[in-house]
Amino acid sequence: DQEEGSAELIVTPAEGADLRELLKKELQRTISIQQVESLKKQRLASEAVAAAE
């Protein structure tokens, strides 16, 4: 049982590099989505303030 589990964790350097690239892209995508969301919130907040004045 243990051998099977550890075998799954073996990653060749090339695969590791690919995985890192994928993770980096995924992170960047997530970060940009978060940035867009926070920008939307900021804009909504400033619009609300402008409407209130």
matplotlib code that plots the C-alpha trace (Angstrom):
import matplotlib.pyplot as plt

x = [0.0, 2.7, 4.7, 1.7, 1.2, 4.8, 5.0, 2.3, 4.4, 7.4, 7.6, 10.2, 12.0, 10.3, 6.9, 7.7, 8.6, 5.3, 3.4, 5.1, 4.2, 0.6, 0.5, 2.0, -0.5, -3.4, -2.1, -1.8, -5.3, -6.7, -4.9, -6.1, -9.7, -9.3, -7.9, -10.9, -13.3, -11.7, -11.7, -15.4, -16.0, -14.0, -15.9, -19.2, -18.2, -17.1, -20.3, -22.3, -20.4, -20.9, -24.6, -24.9, -23.3]
y = [0.0, 2.4, 1.8, 2.7, 6.0, 7.0, 6.1, 8.6, 11.4, 10.7, 13.5, 13.9, 17.3, 18.1, 17.3, 19.3, 22.3, 21.9, 21.7, 24.8, 26.7, 25.6, 26.6, 30.0, 30.6, 29.5, 31.8, 34.8, 34.1, 33.9, 37.1, 39.0, 37.8, 39.1, 42.4, 42.8, 42.0, 44.5, 47.2, 46.6, 46.9, 50.1, 51.6, 50.6, 52.1, 55.4, 55.5, 55.0, 57.8, 60.1, 59.2, 60.0, 63.4]
z = [0.0, 1.0, -2.2, -4.4, -2.5, -2.8, -6.5, -7.3, -5.7, -8.0, -10.6, -13.2, -13.4, -16.7, -15.2, -12.1, -14.3, -16.2, -12.9, -11.6, -14.8, -14.5, -10.9, -11.7, -14.5, -12.3, -9.5, -11.9, -13.2, -9.6, -8.7, -11.7, -10.9, -7.4, -8.6, -11.0, -8.2, -5.8, -8.5, -9.1, -5.4, -5.2, -8.2, -6.7, -3.4, -5.0, -7.1, -3.9, -2.2, -5.2, -5.3, -1.6, -1.9]

ax = plt.figure().add_subplot(projection="3d")
ax.plot(x, y, z, "-o")
ax.set_aspect("equal")
plt.show()
